[in-house]
Amino acid sequence: MDINLKPPDTPDTALYIASMADELARFAKSHNLEALAYILDMARLEADQISKRWVGEKPPVAADSD
């Protein structure tokens, strides 16, 4: 058995995590928790890239600026 096989819901899970990280980052920014917001933004980018790689799309070049 190939241990590198991923469950078929991996892209959906990664997109969900990206969405939640985005929401949490915005919440952190609104409360002046800049370091935490930055870490959450990085988690969002990573989750977004994972989901796009899994479905064969190009990952984003840069994050959206808020």
Backbone as XML, in Angstrom:
<?xml version="1.0"?>
<chain id="A" units="angstrom">
  <residue number="1" name="MET">
    <atom name="N" x="0.838" y="-1.180" z="0.000"/>
    <atom name="CA" x="0.000" y="0.000" z="0.000"/>
    <atom name="C" x="0.883" y="1.244" z="0.000"/>
  </residue>
  <residue number="2" name="ASP">
    <atom name="N" x="0.533" y="2.224" z="-0.820"/>
    <atom name="CA" x="1.284" y="3.467" z="-0.914"/>
    <atom name="C" x="0.905" y="4.381" z="0.255"/>
  </residue>
  <residue number="3" name="ILE">
    <atom name="N" x="1.878" y="4.695" z="1.109"/>
    <atom name="CA" x="1.580" y="5.546" z="2.266"/>
    <atom name="C" x="1.432" y="7.012" z="1.881"/>
  </residue>
  <residue number="4" name="ASN">
    <atom name="N" x="1.759" y="7.370" z="0.634"/>
    <atom name="CA" x="1.631" y="8.754" z="0.179"/>
    <atom name="C" x="0.244" y="9.075" z="-0.344"/>
  </residue>
  <residue number="5" name="LEU">
    <atom name="N" x="-0.646" y="8.087" z="-0.398"/>
    <atom name="CA" x="-2.002" y="8.350" z="-0.853"/>
    <atom name="C" x="-2.725" y="9.217" z="0.172"/>
  </residue>
  <residue number="6" name="LYS">
    <atom name="N" x="-3.453" y="10.210" z="-0.343"/>
    <atom name="CA" x="-4.199" y="11.090" z="0.541"/>
    <atom name="C" x="-5.685" y="10.791" z="0.387"/>
  </residue>
  <residue number="7" name="PRO">
    <atom name="N" x="-6.441" y="10.972" z="1.451"/>
    <atom name="CA" x="-7.882" y="10.759" z="1.331"/>
    <atom name="C" x="-8.476" y="11.734" z="0.318"/>
  </residue>
  <residue number="8" name="PRO">
    <atom name="N" x="-9.545" y="11.353" z="-0.348"/>
    <atom name="CA" x="-10.127" y="12.219" z="-1.372"/>
    <atom name="C" x="-10.653" y="13.545" z="-0.843"/>
  </residue>
  <residue number="9" name="ASP">
    <atom name="N" x="-10.859" y="13.646" z="0.450"/>
    <atom name="CA" x="-11.370" y="14.901" z="0.987"/>
    <atom name="C" x="-10.263" y="15.869" z="1.410"/>
  </residue>
  <residue number="10" name="THR">
    <atom name="N" x="-9.015" y="15.559" z="1.100"/>
    <atom name="CA" x="-7.898" y="16.425" z="1.481"/>
    <atom name="C" x="-8.064" y="17.854" z="0.971"/>
  </residue>
  <residue number="11" name="PRO">
    <atom name="N" x="-8.407" y="18.076" z="-0.313"/>
    <atom name="CA" x="-8.560" y="19.467" z="-0.771"/>
    <atom name="C" x="-9.668" y="20.207" z="-0.024"/>
  </residue>
  <residue number="12" name="ASP">
    <atom name="N" x="-10.776" y="19.534" z="0.240"/>
    <atom name="CA" x="-11.876" y="20.175" z="0.969"/>
    <atom name="C" x="-11.470" y="20.502" z="2.399"/>
  </residue>
  <residue number="13" name="THR">
    <atom name="N" x="-10.743" y="19.605" z="3.026"/>
    <atom name="CA" x="-10.276" y="19.846" z="4.390"/>
    <atom name="C" x="-9.326" y="21.035" z="4.417"/>
  </residue>
  <residue number="14" name="ALA">
    <atom name="N" x="-8.404" y="21.081" z="3.467"/>
    <atom name="CA" x="-7.454" y="22.195" z="3.394"/>
    <atom name="C" x="-8.176" y="23.513" z="3.145"/>
  </residue>
  <residue number="15" name="LEU">
    <atom name="N" x="-9.179" y="23.512" z="2.278"/>
    <atom name="CA" x="-9.948" y="24.735" z="2.025"/>
    <atom name="C" x="-10.703" y="25.183" z="3.276"/>
  </residue>
  <residue number="16" name="TYR">
    <atom name="N" x="-11.242" y="24.241" z="4.014"/>
    <atom name="CA" x="-11.939" y="24.578" z="5.260"/>
    <atom name="C" x="-10.973" y="25.207" z="6.258"/>
  </residue>
  <residue number="17" name="ILE">
    <atom name="N" x="-9.798" y="24.613" z="6.375"/>
    <atom name="CA" x="-8.790" y="25.144" z="7.289"/>
    <atom name="C" x="-8.376" y="26.547" z="6.849"/>
  </residue>
  <residue number="18" name="ALA">
    <atom name="N" x="-8.207" y="26.746" z="5.535"/>
    <atom name="CA" x="-7.855" y="28.071" z="5.013"/>
    <atom name="C" x="-8.929" y="29.093" z="5.372"/>
  </residue>
  <residue number="19" name="SER">
    <atom name="N" x="-10.174" y="28.700" z="5.220"/>
    <atom name="CA" x="-11.282" y="29.601" z="5.532"/>
    <atom name="C" x="-11.307" y="29.960" z="7.021"/>
  </residue>
  <residue number="20" name="MET">
    <atom name="N" x="-11.144" y="28.964" z="7.859"/>
    <atom name="CA" x="-11.154" y="29.216" z="9.307"/>
    <atom name="C" x="-9.951" y="30.056" z="9.722"/>
  </residue>
  <residue number="21" name="ALA">
    <atom name="N" x="-8.781" y="29.789" z="9.154"/>
    <atom name="CA" x="-7.583" y="30.563" z="9.483"/>
    <atom name="C" x="-7.753" y="32.015" z="9.052"/>
  </residue>
  <residue number="22" name="ASP">
    <atom name="N" x="-8.399" y="32.229" z="7.901"/>
    <atom name="CA" x="-8.657" y="33.593" z="7.433"/>
    <atom name="C" x="-9.565" y="34.330" z="8.411"/>
  </residue>
  <residue number="23" name="GLU">
    <atom name="N" x="-10.622" y="33.672" z="8.827"/>
    <atom name="CA" x="-11.559" y="34.280" z="9.775"/>
    <atom name="C" x="-10.864" y="34.602" z="11.103"/>
  </residue>
  <residue number="24" name="LEU">
    <atom name="N" x="-10.065" y="33.670" z="11.590"/>
    <atom name="CA" x="-9.351" y="33.890" z="12.846"/>
    <atom name="C" x="-8.298" y="34.995" z="12.710"/>
  </residue>
  <residue number="25" name="ALA">
    <atom name="N" x="-7.629" y="35.065" z="11.558"/>
    <atom name="CA" x="-6.631" y="36.114" z="11.335"/>
    <atom name="C" x="-7.291" y="37.492" z="11.347"/>
  </residue>
  <residue number="26" name="ARG">
    <atom name="N" x="-8.439" y="37.597" z="10.713"/>
    <atom name="CA" x="-9.166" y="38.877" z="10.720"/>
    <atom name="C" x="-9.584" y="39.253" z="12.148"/>
  </residue>
  <residue number="27" name="PHE">
    <atom name="N" x="-10.027" y="38.280" z="12.906"/>
    <atom name="CA" x="-10.416" y="38.506" z="14.294"/>
    <atom name="C" x="-9.206" y="38.971" z="15.107"/>
  </residue>
  <residue number="28" name="ALA">
    <atom name="N" x="-8.077" y="38.295" z="14.918"/>
    <atom name="CA" x="-6.858" y="38.671" z="15.629"/>
    <atom name="C" x="-6.426" y="40.092" z="15.261"/>
  </residue>
  <residue number="29" name="LYS">
    <atom name="N" x="-6.483" y="40.434" z="13.964"/>
    <atom name="CA" x="-6.111" y="41.791" z="13.535"/>
    <atom name="C" x="-7.011" y="42.840" z="14.162"/>
  </residue>
  <residue number="30" name="SER">
    <atom name="N" x="-8.303" y="42.536" z="14.254"/>
    <atom name="CA" x="-9.240" y="43.511" z="14.812"/>
    <atom name="C" x="-8.998" y="43.742" z="16.302"/>
  </residue>
  <residue number="31" name="HIS">
    <atom name="N" x="-8.249" y="42.855" z="16.932"/>
    <atom name="CA" x="-7.922" y="42.999" z="18.346"/>
    <atom name="C" x="-6.431" y="43.293" z="18.549"/>
  </residue>
  <residue number="32" name="ASN">
    <atom name="N" x="-5.804" y="43.788" z="17.475"/>
    <atom name="CA" x="-4.387" y="44.193" z="17.513"/>
    <atom name="C" x="-3.443" y="43.077" z="17.945"/>
  </residue>
  <residue number="33" name="LEU">
    <atom name="N" x="-3.759" y="41.853" z="17.558"/>
    <atom name="CA" x="-2.887" y="40.709" z="17.829"/>
    <atom name="C" x="-2.129" y="40.392" z="16.544"/>
  </residue>
  <residue number="34" name="GLU">
    <atom name="N" x="-1.220" y="41.293" z="16.187"/>
    <atom name="CA" x="-0.559" y="41.246" z="14.886"/>
    <atom name="C" x="0.272" y="39.978" z="14.669"/>
  </residue>
  <residue number="35" name="ALA">
    <atom name="N" x="1.027" y="39.554" z="15.671"/>
    <atom name="CA" x="1.855" y="38.351" z="15.501"/>
    <atom name="C" x="0.977" y="37.119" z="15.278"/>
  </residue>
  <residue number="36" name="LEU">
    <atom name="N" x="-0.079" y="37.020" z="16.037"/>
    <atom name="CA" x="-1.001" y="35.895" z="15.875"/>
    <atom name="C" x="-1.695" y="35.958" z="14.516"/>
  </residue>
  <residue number="37" name="ALA">
    <atom name="N" x="-2.076" y="37.152" z="14.090"/>
    <atom name="CA" x="-2.711" y="37.320" z="12.778"/>
    <atom name="C" x="-1.757" y="36.882" z="11.666"/>
  </residue>
  <residue number="38" name="TYR">
    <atom name="N" x="-0.487" y="37.218" z="11.802"/>
    <atom name="CA" x="0.511" y="36.825" z="10.812"/>
    <atom name="C" x="0.630" y="35.303" z="10.719"/>
  </residue>
  <residue number="39" name="ILE">
    <atom name="N" x="0.713" y="34.649" z="11.865"/>
    <atom name="CA" x="0.830" y="33.187" z="11.889"/>
    <atom name="C" x="-0.404" y="32.541" z="11.255"/>
  </residue>
  <residue number="40" name="LEU">
    <atom name="N" x="-1.571" y="33.073" z="11.566"/>
    <atom name="CA" x="-2.803" y="32.542" z="10.980"/>
    <atom name="C" x="-2.851" y="32.778" z="9.475"/>
  </residue>
  <residue number="41" name="ASP">
    <atom name="N" x="-2.336" y="33.919" z="9.021"/>
    <atom name="CA" x="-2.261" y="34.177" z="7.574"/>
    <atom name="C" x="-1.340" y="33.163" z="6.889"/>
  </residue>
  <residue number="42" name="MET">
    <atom name="N" x="-0.240" y="32.826" z="7.537"/>
    <atom name="CA" x="0.678" y="31.838" z="6.970"/>
    <atom name="C" x="0.005" y="30.461" z="6.910"/>
  </residue>
  <residue number="43" name="ALA">
    <atom name="N" x="-0.758" y="30.126" z="7.937"/>
    <atom name="CA" x="-1.497" y="28.858" z="7.928"/>
    <atom name="C" x="-2.520" y="28.849" z="6.796"/>
  </residue>
  <residue number="44" name="ARG">
    <atom name="N" x="-3.177" y="29.986" z="6.576"/>
    <atom name="CA" x="-4.150" y="30.091" z="5.482"/>
    <atom name="C" x="-3.478" y="29.878" z="4.130"/>
  </residue>
  <residue number="45" name="LEU">
    <atom name="N" x="-2.346" y="30.526" z="3.926"/>
    <atom name="CA" x="-1.621" y="30.368" z="2.662"/>
    <atom name="C" x="-1.203" y="28.917" z="2.434"/>
  </residue>
  <residue number="46" name="GLU">
    <atom name="N" x="-0.682" y="28.290" z="3.471"/>
    <atom name="CA" x="-0.247" y="26.894" z="3.349"/>
    <atom name="C" x="-1.415" y="25.979" z="3.016"/>
  </residue>
  <residue number="47" name="ALA">
    <atom name="N" x="-2.523" y="26.150" z="3.717"/>
    <atom name="CA" x="-3.697" y="25.319" z="3.452"/>
    <atom name="C" x="-4.227" y="25.555" z="2.042"/>
  </residue>
  <residue number="48" name="ASP">
    <atom name="N" x="-4.223" y="26.800" z="1.591"/>
    <atom name="CA" x="-4.679" y="27.124" z="0.242"/>
    <atom name="C" x="-3.773" y="26.475" z="-0.806"/>
  </residue>
  <residue number="49" name="GLN">
    <atom name="N" x="-2.474" y="26.536" z="-0.597"/>
    <atom name="CA" x="-1.531" y="25.921" z="-1.529"/>
    <atom name="C" x="-1.692" y="24.406" z="-1.565"/>
  </residue>
  <residue number="50" name="ILE">
    <atom name="N" x="-1.897" y="23.800" z="-0.428"/>
    <atom name="CA" x="-2.104" y="22.349" z="-0.380"/>
    <atom name="C" x="-3.333" y="21.961" z="-1.181"/>
  </residue>
  <residue number="51" name="SER">
    <atom name="N" x="-4.420" y="22.682" z="-0.990"/>
    <atom name="CA" x="-5.650" y="22.338" z="-1.709"/>
    <atom name="C" x="-5.473" y="22.516" z="-3.211"/>
  </residue>
  <residue number="52" name="LYS">
    <atom name="N" x="-4.773" y="23.556" z="-3.623"/>
    <atom name="CA" x="-4.574" y="23.801" z="-5.054"/>
    <atom name="C" x="-3.624" y="22.771" z="-5.677"/>
  </residue>
  <residue number="53" name="ARG">
    <atom name="N" x="-2.576" y="22.397" z="-4.943"/>
    <atom name="CA" x="-1.667" y="21.362" z="-5.455"/>
    <atom name="C" x="-2.400" y="20.046" z="-5.624"/>
  </residue>
  <residue number="54" name="TRP">
    <atom name="N" x="-3.247" y="19.737" z="-4.675"/>
    <atom name="CA" x="-3.956" y="18.456" z="-4.694"/>
    <atom name="C" x="-4.873" y="18.352" z="-5.906"/>
  </residue>
  <residue number="55" name="VAL">
    <atom name="N" x="-5.477" y="19.456" z="-6.322"/>
    <atom name="CA" x="-6.374" y="19.418" z="-7.473"/>
    <atom name="C" x="-5.668" y="19.843" z="-8.761"/>
  </residue>
  <residue number="56" name="GLY">
    <atom name="N" x="-4.352" y="20.071" z="-8.694"/>
    <atom name="CA" x="-3.558" y="20.333" z="-9.885"/>
    <atom name="C" x="-3.572" y="21.760" z="-10.377"/>
  </residue>
  <residue number="57" name="GLU">
    <atom name="N" x="-3.976" y="22.694" z="-9.550"/>
    <atom name="CA" x="-3.954" y="24.090" z="-9.948"/>
    <atom name="C" x="-2.684" y="24.741" z="-9.451"/>
  </residue>
  <residue number="58" name="LYS">
    <atom name="N" x="-2.365" y="25.910" z="-10.022"/>
    <atom name="CA" x="-1.217" y="26.658" z="-9.550"/>
    <atom name="C" x="-1.529" y="27.295" z="-8.205"/>
  </residue>
  <residue number="59" name="PRO">
    <atom name="N" x="-0.585" y="27.215" z="-7.251"/>
    <atom name="CA" x="-0.790" y="27.903" z="-5.975"/>
    <atom name="C" x="-0.730" y="29.416" z="-6.160"/>
  </residue>
  <residue number="60" name="PRO">
    <atom name="N" x="-1.328" y="30.186" z="-5.250"/>
    <atom name="CA" x="-1.313" y="31.646" z="-5.385"/>
    <atom name="C" x="0.092" y="32.193" z="-5.260"/>
  </residue>
  <residue number="61" name="VAL">
    <atom name="N" x="0.381" y="33.283" z="-5.981"/>
    <atom name="CA" x="1.696" y="33.897" z="-5.945"/>
    <atom name="C" x="1.873" y="34.718" z="-4.672"/>
  </residue>
  <residue number="62" name="ALA">
    <atom name="N" x="0.844" y="35.458" z="-4.296"/>
    <atom name="CA" x="0.927" y="36.297" z="-3.097"/>
    <atom name="C" x="-0.424" y="36.305" z="-2.402"/>
  </residue>
  <residue number="63" name="ALA">
    <atom name="N" x="-0.386" y="36.632" z="-1.126"/>
    <atom name="CA" x="-1.618" y="36.711" z="-0.347"/>
    <atom name="C" x="-2.372" y="37.984" z="-0.700"/>
  </residue>
  <residue number="64" name="ASP">
    <atom name="N" x="-3.677" y="37.952" z="-0.522"/>
    <atom name="CA" x="-4.489" y="39.153" z="-0.701"/>
    <atom name="C" x="-4.142" y="40.126" z="0.402"/>
  </residue>
  <residue number="65" name="SER">
    <atom name="N" x="-3.983" y="41.392" z="0.049"/>
    <atom name="CA" x="-3.713" y="42.382" z="1.084"/>
    <atom name="C" x="-5.022" y="42.941" z="1.590"/>
  </residue>
  <residue number="66" name="ASP">
    <atom name="N" x="-5.111" y="43.041" z="2.894"/>
    <atom name="CA" x="-6.339" y="43.550" z="3.530"/>
    <atom name="C" x="-6.176" y="44.966" z="3.980"/>
  </residue>
</chain>
